[in-house]
Amino acid sequence: MKRLNEVMKEIIELTTEIEVKYPELYQYLDETPIAICRTPEKEICLTDLEGYLNTLKNQLNNHIATHKK
């Protein structure tokens, strides 16, 4: 369970950073697809959250690379 909490913390920290430093990107986060869990039990899956975290990181890195000031 600790790893799940760590991933959730990273997601929160990253989305907060995006909201504060890159508000033009933040507005599109609602459009980022995420499936909380693909198992029949419908529990929160660590692999899905890790995938979402990686998507956020990639979006931020791409935004930074394509919007250099």
N, C-alpha and C positions, 0 to 999 in steps of 0.2 A: 504494500500500500504506500510505502514511502516514495517509491519511484513515481507513482501516480500523482502524489502531492507535489513532487518536484516538477513534473511536467506542467501541471496546472499553474504552479507559481511562475514558471518560465513563460507560459502563455499570457498570464496576467501582466507580467513585467514588460513583455514585448509589445502587447497591445497598448499598454500605457505609454511606452516610448513612442510608438507610432502616433498615438493620439496627440501627444505633446509636441513632438518634433516634426512630424509629417502629417498634419491634418488633411492635406490633399489626398493622401493615401488612405487614411483612416476611414474616410467616407465610403470606401469600397469594400471594407472588411465584411459588411453584411452580405456581400455577394460571394464571399469565399465559401465554397461548399465544404460541409463537414458532416460526416455521419458519425454520431456519437457511438453507435455500436451496431455491428452487423450480425450479432449473435441472437439467437432466439430469446435469450434471457433479458435482452435489452439493458444490460448493465454497461456502465462506462468502461470502454476498452482502452487500455494503455496504448495499443498500437494505433488506434484511430486518433487519439490525442497527440501522439508523437508525429503522426502524419500531418495533422493540422498545424502543429508547431513548425514543422519543416516547411510547410506551405507558406506560413507567415514569414519565416526567415527568408525564403526565396523571393517572396513578393517585395520585402523590404530591400533586399540586396539588389534586385532588379530595378526598383525605383531609384535607389541611390545611384546606380550605375548609369541610368538613362536620364537622370535629372540633375546632373552636376551643375553647380552654380559657377 
